[in-house]
């Protein structure tokens, strides 16, 4: 087989170009530190690295959103803590106002301070996060979820609580549940004296003796004064039946009304209350099932009762007792909400740790798919460099293989 000098030159140049290309490619890998610089280098590894990068980007977005949610929850938890402190001070002032040694001017001063605390509490309920979003807006609200009007404070948001997910926690809390769902009375039933009472009758907030015996009915306790004897009867106004005295079984004579003794418990249908003071004939105490009211309404009622100079001492004592019980109910709501915020913050920490672990795994997958083993890369570069130098020397030798070099 005959081969011309031109063919030998071309073949040598092809080998030289190939060695040069391989050396340049390996040099690029060493410079970038990556074994795959473009999809054409290794389509399978490039796709694997791209999938890992997509997951890393998603984790980065989730972590950024989680930090925003964590910041909002920290602000909400702090606001709830401050609110509990304000309520505690409000409670102390209510107890002070019940002191019989204070005159109307003293109670008015206390009422003004209590009003200031109420305004501060409303400001905390409308607190915002760093992005200007309400902390207690529930599922959505205007810039101020709690609106003051002539009828009191109302919730101008969408009640409800966002749920936590695998990668997120709620960024807002349900203001309706925190501030507007305070149980009235003692949480099971509420007591009030009749509006037409003329005596000095008042009562405590009562207690539940047997939860299973509660009926959820309305009752009226009516006091009768005949001479020096004071008795009472209890009517179930829901069913229009007499509870006390207990209905007599024929042919027994009807039982007399129980005698009233100030400070002695009146018990029936699983509940108990203590009445005090001197009732007039026909004075009543109403018993109704507990409902929900707003914490601001509780505070407004307490402030009004303390500042009202027309209330008798017995009426004021009952109003203060009711206020203390309902303030305690509201404080329990705030503490429960604060505990929930703390639980979400703990969950946020757990989510962050899990995200960091997943990010490390995906970084490792991405590194295995595209990063260069530097020891092997340097070894391959040295080998290719040797091959390229050999190709250069071979080409230099091939260039001399011409008949004209041997013709004299």
Helices and strands as residue ranges (DSSP letters): H 5-32, H 43-97, H 104-125, E 141-149, E 152-157, H 175-179, E 182-183, E 189-193, E 202-203, E 207-208, G 211-213, E 219-226, E 229-236, E 241-244, E 258-259, E 265-268, E 271-276, E 284-289, E 292-293, H 295-307, H 313-370, H 374-399, G 403-406
